[in-house]
Amino acid sequence: MNKPASGRKFHWLARLLADDKTSLAAVPLFSIVLTIIAASLLLLILGKNPLVAMAAFLRGSGLMIKPSYAGGQNMITDFLSFLGILSPMLLAALAVIVALKAGMFNIGIAGQMLAAGFIATVFVGYSPLPALIARLLVILIAVVVGALMGALVGFLKYRFNIHEVVSTIMFNYITSYVTGFYINTYFVDIISRSSKVCSAASRLTITGITLGRLRPTIPLGILIALAAVFVIRFLLEKTTLGFELKAVGLNRDAARYAGIKQGRSIMLAMLISGALAGLAGAAYYLGYYNTIVPKALASMGYDAIAVSLLGNLSPVAAIFASALVTIFQKGSVYMSSIVGVPKEIASVITGILLLFSACGTYIRYRARSHIEGGN
């Protein structure tokens, strides 16, 4: 029986989405297209021009030229600022990826970021240490704090079978209120009501320089994030540890039968995930920002879930997925001022993207059903 003309028309798309080789790129791109369509319909309902809004997102992220700039700024400074917030997003996404590869769902990224950023700020951010030593210590402290928190979650999962989603959510609350108490009690800035700003020498950014008429802020975190991408890719694809983590994530019973120690793998996966989240916290609180708002968790810890799913849990693809989500988040303020809609619309678009990204398996299933003659 011949397929309807409409079915034959989209057969090529179904093949791209169903094929194991092409689906790794085709499914995320399809999710992005669906997100743009849904976001455009939402903007049309609000009476706004979707093309103007999308261009404003790009301009706010330094990827398109604005009609005008404030003193000391241009497209380059905007783009450097974009890279500054992209760095912790990418590191947070890598943290989610490592945990998911081992079958663990680390929803405590935000809490691990906050704990690492707070402790690094207290011990180094307020010290008179020179820049090189201070920045190295910030990185070291952030890695250790994040790794310890992640390993604790892994230990609770293996030893007491406490689900990691429950434990990480609880740790998020604990971290938020404990750090909030100490900031409000000992480290608060009486004017901003946030923590006192940390020293320029301890920040993972280079500030205070002038290039002609420009005053750029150069993010060092992007170098750390890109290096982490290739380290994690090598770990997962080329090492025995990476194989064991993926084996435990795919089938724990089979991994146990093969002699892989599940407890060790779970704890190591969460330790690495927490270390990456700690680095994200350093790049966020002592990089893009230099202060901490009490009792507030970074939404980035949850946006990273969308990034990891959009990138099909690939460290390299996470670079592009992080850039896309960051465009919506970073460009939201400028878009709001130009288009005249609340900047929270960016979070709505990110949520839509997360929804379509989570449907990746279903999209492949429907594509294969279409090829095999299903509805």
Summary of the structure (lengths in Angstrom):
residues: 375
radius of gyration: 22.0
end to end distance: 13.3
largest distance: 78.4
contacts: 1351
relative contact order: 0.19
helix: 72%
strand: 2%
